[in-house]
Amino acid sequence: MAVLAYLFQPAAEWTHLVRTVLATYTWNTVIVVFGVVVLSMLLAVPSAWFVSRYEFWGRDWLSWALVLPLAIPTYVSGFVFYRGTEAATDFLIWVKLNVGIDAYFAAELGIRYGLLMIALAAVLYPYVYLACRASFAQQGKGPIEAARCLGRSRKSVFFSVALPMARPALAAGGLLVVMEVINDYGAVNIFGVPTLTEGIFRTWFNMGDKVSALRLAGVVMFVVAGLLLIEQFLRGRARYVETEGALAVPQRECLERWRQLRVLLWCLVPLVIGFCIPVIRLASWAVMYLKENGWGSLPFGEAFLRGTGLAVVTAIVVTLIATFFIYAVRLKRCHYRRCANRVANLGYTMPGTVVAVGVMAVFGAFDRASEAFLPVISGTLLAIAFAYFVRFFAIPSQLIRSGMDRMGKPLEEASRVLGERPLNTFLRVNVPLLRGAIFAAAMLMFVDILKELPLTLILRPANFETLATIAFSLAKEGRLQACALPSLMIIAISGIGLAFMQRWMSHLDRVTSRKEDCEC
């Protein structure tokens, strides 16, 4: 509401922005979003299908290793892949000398945009991969076996049956990728591609025009809302249901050795591009930096403690609040609680830059109040923690709601019939059964907070540095060897958290399936 309110206030530079750069910002955003979504699906969908449907060597560790690129922030991937533009220097010089200056600029622009899309897609494809892997694993065997009995090949079954049935998962994963690309500031800034988020930073901090920056934030909100409406329109009234005879999930198919090798190599491509290449490059830079500056002590310890501590505390508090919130909605499904649930989840649909400028507008108005007893909130840890709350509340909310839906209501109803109050039922029945979903939600939120850059850059207190802000600042200064160390720290912490979460969730799934087999 604070962002939208500024759309109707006079802005000094808005007319100039509309005439000169607004169309460029919007067009660049659309181009980058489209390219990254297409590349993400090309990397994610085949890998998810192979892991879900076939048995091959290395499948068990690939099923969770393919999620590891999610531990690499987009800005880290950006300054790793930006070095690829240097490799094209000789080619660009040849084009300039032999073809012409116009071809030179076109080739340079294409290489820069292409590398930016690859850098973003390489670390964002796990959103599509996770959604599609779950969808493929849960698809019933009826339609697939019917297609195979009718003589369809494996490829034809995938394109004509499995992929259309996975459309909701594709839309969900693709929308997450879209949100992350629109939210990105670090990678587009490094590659010099002006998008709407980059324009907000330029307008606010370089031009000093807060109202025009908030208007650009409003444009971003309308772009995101338009994408959501387009997806809803394309879906229409279509619904995806399974008939009773098709609910059984088929066993994974064993492949011949040469097919196993092909599938393995295909699944290794996104892992190598999105995780191995950035980690190897960063490790080499870090070794060079330590050789030059000594191996005695690692720098950035204070930033590590500050950023990690803030992420841990915020993730735990927000996850606990989300758990109570979803249980309250589940306990009494009235209209205003459902509306509150929808509104509370809107923060994740807005880029971090929009959330940050909105929080600054609200807290700035609060701080300008003349009451002496009111504390100053802007520029404090409370402001940035509140912004994290708004931005990432949807993560624990959706995961915990999904866990409660899978749990059903019989145990809750039995507890209430035996005389337990709702709070006691929640603490003694729901929380123990939801421990996996709660842990996964807190871990995912911790990883996202640890990697978050634009929101942290805008709202951080004075002299408050995190690993993300230090890595980006050093990369902007061209000190790539120095920025490798904080980047590797972020990747190590996030990677360990994601791997542990994957193992934990796999363990819970195995325990649940064993219990269901025993009950059968």
N, C-alpha and C positions, 0 to 999 in steps of 0.2 A: 504493500500500500504506500509506503514511503517513496519507493522508486516511481510508482505510477503517478503520485501526486506532483512530482517535479516535471511531468510531461507538459503541464499547463502553465508553468512559470516562465517568465521571459529569460532568455539565455543570450549572452552577448555574441557568442561565436557560432550559434546553432545554424543560422542561415549560411554562413561560410562553409561549415562542415557539410551541409546538405548539398551545396553546389559543387564541392570539390572532392570529398573523400568518402562520403557515406555509401555511394554506390560501389566504390572500390572495396570498402570494408565488407559490405554484404556479399558481393560477388566472390571475393576471395574465400569468405567463410563457406559459402555454398560449394565451391569447387573442392576445397580441402575436405569438407565433410563427406561429399559424395565419393571422392577417391579413397579416403580412409575406410569408409564402410564397405566398399566393394573389395578392397584388399583384405580387410579383416575377415570377411566371409569366405574369400578364397583360401585363406590360411586356416580358418577355424572349422568350417563345416565338414570338409573331407576327413580331417583328423578326428573330429567327434564321431563321425559315422564309423570309421575303422575301429576306434577304441571301443565303441559300444557294441558292435556287431560281429567282430572277428577276433579269433585267437591267433596271436603271432608273438614271436620272440620280442621281449621287452615291453609288452603291452601293460603289465602291472605298474611299472615305474613311469612309463610314458603317460598313463592316465592322470597322474598328479603332477608330473614334471612339466606338462604342457601349460600348466597354470603359472609357472614361475615367472614368465615375462611380466605378469601383473605386478611383481615386486619392483620393477624398474620404472621410475617416474618418466613421464613423457619428455621433460626437459633434459634428463640425463641421456635418454635415447637420442634426443635432438642434437646435443653437441658431440655425441659419438658419431652419428651418421653425417653430420655436417662436414666432417673431414673428407667425405666422399667427393665433395665439390672440388677439392684440391686435386684429386686424381683425374678430374675431367679438364684440367687447365690446358694441357697440350691439345686435346681435341677442340676446345673452344678457340684456342689461338689459330688452329688450322682452319676452322670454320670462318673466323674473322678475316683471315688473309685470302682464302680461296673462294668464299661464297659471298661475303658481304657483312656489313655491320648489323643490318636488320636480322639476318639469320643468326648472327652471333648472340644478339640479345634474346631472340626467341629460344635458341638452344640453351642459353644460360638460365632463362626463366623455367623452361621445361625440366632441366636437371634439378634445379633448386626445389621446385614444387614436387617433383617426383620423389626426391629423397626425403622431403618433409612427410609426404604421405606414407612412405615405407617406414620411416622412424616412428610415426604414430601408430600405424597399423600393427607393427611388430610387437608393441607392448600393450595394445588394447584388444587384440583378437581374443584373449581369454574370456572376455565378457560373452562373446558369441559362442565360444567353445563350451563354456560351462552350461549355458542355456540349451544348446543343441545336444550336448552329451546326455543331459537329463531327459530331454524329449525323446531322443532315439532309444535310450535304454528302457523307457516306459511304454513305447509303442507296442501294441498287441501284435501277436504273431499271425492273426487271422488274415488281414489284408496282404501282408508280405508273403505268406505261404500260398495264398490264392494266386498272387501274381506270378510266383515261381512255378506253380502247377500249370499256369496258362502259357508257360514257355518264355517268360520274360528273363532277360539276363540280369546279373547283379547290378550293372549300371542302370538298366532300364527301371528296375525296382526302386533304386535310389531316387532317380529323377521323377518318376511318375507316381510313386506311392509314399515313400518315406519323407522326402523333402516337402511336398505339400502338407503332410500331416504335421510337420515341424514348423509351420509358418508362424504360429504364436511365439515359439521360442526364438525364431529368427528375428521377429519384430522386437521382442523384448531385449535381446542382446544387441541388436542394431541400434535401438534407441539409447541404450547405455553408452555405446560407442559415440553416438552423435553428441550426447551431453558432455562426454569427456573431451571431445575435439573442440566443441564450442567453448568449453571452460579453459582450454589450454592457453597459457600465456608464454611459458618458457620456450617451448620448441619453436613456435611461430616467431617469437622475438629473435631467437638465434638465427633462424633462416631468413629473417627480414621479410616475412609475408604479413602484411597488415590485415588483420581480421577485426571483427567487432570487439573482441576482448582486448586486443592490442590497442584499438582506438580508444577504449575507455581509459587505459593507462596514459596514453598520450594526451588526451583531452584534460584529464584531471591534474596530472603531475607536471606535464610540460607546458600546457597552456593555462593552468590554474582556473579552469572553468568547470566548477562542480555541477552546475545545472545541466550543461551540455553532456557531461559524462553520465549523469543519471538518465538523461534522455536516450543516450546510446544503450544504457543498460535496459531501458524499457524496450528498445528495438530488439535486443537480444531475447527478452522475455516473449515478445510477440513472435519471433522466429521459432523459438522452442514450442510455443503453444500451437503455431501453425503446423509444425511437424507432427505433433501429437494428434491434431485434428485430421491431418491427412491419413495417418495410420488408421484411425478409427473409421474414416470414410471408406478406405480401401477394404477394411475388414467387413464393414456393413453389418448385416445381421447373421453372419456366418458363425456357427458354433462347432466345436470339435468334441465329439463324444465317441466312446467306445461301446460296441455292443457286448453283451454278456459273454458270448463265446470267443471274443477276440481279446480278452483282458490278459490272458496268459502271455508272459514275456518269453520270446524264443531264446534258446541257448545260443551262445556265440558260436559262429561257424569256424571250423578249422580250415586253414588255407594250405595250399601246397607251398613248398619251401621257397620257390622263386617268387610266388605271389607275396609270401611273408616278407621277403626282402624288399619288394617294391613298396608295400604298405609301410614298412619300418622307415624306409628312406623318405617317403612322403611325410610321415609324421615328424621326422627329425627336422624338416625344413623350417617350420615356424619356430621350433625350439632353438635352432642354431641362430636364425636371424634375430629373434626377439630376446634371447638370453645369453647364449654363448659368445657371440661376437661382441656385444657391449661389455660383458664381464671380462673377457680376455683383453680387450682394448683398455679398459679402466685399470685392470691389474698391471698391465705393462706401464701405464703412466704413473701409477702409484709407486711401483718399484723405482722408476727413474727419480721421482720426487724424493723418496726416502734415501736413495743413494746420494743425492745432492745435499740433503738437509740433515742426514744422520738417522740412524735406526733407533736411537735411544728412547724416544717418547713419541707417542702419536698426538698430533694436535687435535683441535676441535672437540676436546673432551667436555668442555662446558656447554657447547651447543648440543652435543649428544645428550647430555643429562637433561637440559632444558626441554628440548624437543620431544624426547622420549617420555619424560615425566608428564608433560602436558598431554601427549597423545594417550598415555595409559590412563591417567585420571579421567580425562574427558570420555574416553571410550567406555570405561566401567560405569561412570555416572549416567551417561546417556543410554546405555544398554539397559540398566536397571529401570530408569524412568520409562523407556519404551516397553519393557516387560509389563510393568504396572498399567501402562496406558492401554496396551492391547487387551489385557485381561479385563479392564474396565469396559472396553467396547464390546468384548465377547460376553461379559456378564449380563449386560442389558442392551440389546440391539435397538436402541431408540434412534430417531432420525438425527438429532443434534450430535450424538456421539459418532455416528457414521460420518457426518459432515466434518466434524473435528478431525477424524482420522484422515480423511482425504486432504484437508487443508494442511495438516501437520506433515504430510508426505510430499508437499509441493516443493520443499526446499531443494530436494535432490534434482528436480527438473531445471533449476536455475543454476547458471555458472557461478563459481566461487566469487568472481569479480562482482556480479550483480548482488549477491548476498552481502559481500563486504561493503559495498557502497550504500546499500540499504541499511545495514547495521550502523554505519557511520552517520547516516542522516538521522536515524532515530536517537542514538546515544548523543550525538552532537546537540540536538534540540533539548534533550534531557539535561545536558551539562550547561546549556546556556540559561537554564532557569535561575532566577535570582535568589532562590531559597538557600540560606547558608547551611542548613543541615543536610542538604543533598550532596552525596559524594560525586566526584568526577570519575566517570566510568570509561570514557574514550581513552584509548592508549593503555589499557590495563589488560591483564590476563583474563579478567571476567568478560571483556568485550570479545576477545578472540575465541574464548571457550563457548560463549553464546552463539557466535557465528558458526563454529563447528557443529553445535547442536542443531541449528537451523538447517545447515547444509547437508548433514549426514544422518539426520534422524530417520530417514526412510530406510536405511540399511538394516538396523536392528528391528525396526517396525515390521518390515516385510518378512524377514527371516523368522521372527518369533510368531507372527501371525500364521505363516505357513506351517510352522511346527505345531501350533495349537490346532489348526485344521486337521492335520494328519493324526493328531492324538485322539480326536473325537471327544464326546461328552459323557460317555458312560461312567468313567471313574469320577468325574466331577459330580455327576448327579448322585452316584452312590455315596460320596462323602457328604453331600448336602442332606440326603435322606437320613444319614446316621447322625445328623445334628450339628455338623461342623459349620462354622461361619464362613462366608466367602473368603476372607483373608486367610484363615487357617487352611481352607481347601487349596488356595493358591500356593501357599508356602509349603504344604506337605504333599500335594499331589502334582500341581502343574510345574513348579520349579524343578523338582527332581527329574521329571520326564522331559523337560525342556533344556536340560543342561547342555546338550549338544548344540541346539540352535542358539542358546545364549552365548556359548563360547565362540561359535562361528561368527555371530553378529559382532561381538566385542572385538574379535581378531580382525575382521574385515574393516571395521571402523578405525581401529588402531592403524592399520596399514594405510588407509586413505588419508587419515590426518597426518601421518608421518610424511607422506609424499606431497601433501597439498602445498602449492606455491602461491598463486595469485592472492588468495584470501589472506595468507600469512604475511605476504609482502605489504598489503595495505593496512592491516589491523595490528601488526606486532607492536609491542611497546618499544620505547626507545632503548637501544643497545640490547635488544632481545633477538638473538640469532638462533636459528635452528639449522640442522644439517641441510635442509632444502634451500634455505635462503643463502647459506654460505656457498653451497655448490653452485647455485645459479650466479651469484655475484662473481665468484672466481672465474666461471666460464665466460661471463660477459667481459671480464678483463683480459681474456685470452690466456689465462693461467690454467690450461687443461690438466697439466700434471698435478697441480695442487688440488683442483676440484675433484680429482679421481678418488681421493681418500674419503671425503664425506659422502660421495655418491656410492662408493662400495659399502660404507656403513649402512646407508639407507637400504641398499639391495640386500645386504646380509640379514638385517633385522626383519625386513618384510618377507624375504624368502623363507627364513626359518619359521616365521609365523604362519605363512600360507601352507608350507609343507606340513607343519604340525597340525594345522586345521584340517587339511585334506586327509591325513592319516587318522585323525580323531573321528571325522565324519564317516570314513570308510569302515572303521571299527564299529561305530554305532549301527551302520547299515547292516554289517554282517551279523551283529548280535540280534538286531531286530528281525532279520530274515530267518535266523535259527529259531527264534521264539515262535515266529509264525509257522514254521515247518513243524515244530513240536505241537502247537495247538491244532494244526491240521491232522 
